[in-house]
């Protein structure tokens, strides 16, 4: 039997904001496979995540298959809007929700992990945001569109650039994995605020990044997950369950996906089993993407 052993690997997971997200399940799976996991959370979400990691009422969500609990080695603030602290506007630095953190830029967060642990083997990009997500594309403002693109797509470029020196020529190679959605290739009307375009850009950027860091034995891949009723998804559309039901009924496997399945696919992409896989989109959607309806 072939098993995935990530013992000794350092993983930086971005975008954890609660215990229902793909990023949360991916983080747990990485630790269960032996990796040391550091979380990079939006500054406004750090206290929430820290509470989930300690609160008795959330203990079940922390449990790993062997009965132990998920315990990241670090929980750091990171706002994917900013490459360095020089990019942060004065009014944001003065905001009480930010002021308590001296560092929350992409480069600062990556440097903190890379320097403390001597390198980074795994980087998970699970960041997406549009303040006008509930608006259709045609009603999305230019400002919101540009902001969504910077946070949801360009952040992969910025994170990979910052992490590349720490990921270069690691034993067995290093892996960057991001999350995308079929709306990057097909029209999903409710997926507004420019997010469909952001996912399309993310997909092209991942392919290009695979080339630019490939000579350092760093692989870059994406997972295109099927619809899943996370807190963020339910906020987009109050009828999101209907989308899940439609996808389940029209997928070859005739069922919805589970977050653990996305986490397991991520383990594969981060493991030696995928040592020659880069620049790819792995669909974890019960086959929904191959259908015409």
JOPENOR-V198503 format. One record per helix or strand of 3 or more residues. SS is the DSSP state (2 for helix, 1 for strand). FROM is the first residue (numbers start at 0). TO is the last residue. If there is no record, write none. Layout:
ss=(SS:SS)
from=(FROM:FROM)
to=(TO:TO)
This chain:
ss=(1:2:1:2:2:1:2:2:2:2:1:2:2:1:2:2:1:2:2:2:2:1:2)
from=(9:21:35:45:55:73:84:89:95:105:121:136:141:173:181:194:217:230:239:258:271:280:287)
to=(13:31:40:51:61:76:86:93:98:116:124:138:166:179:183:213:224:235:249:269:273:283:289)
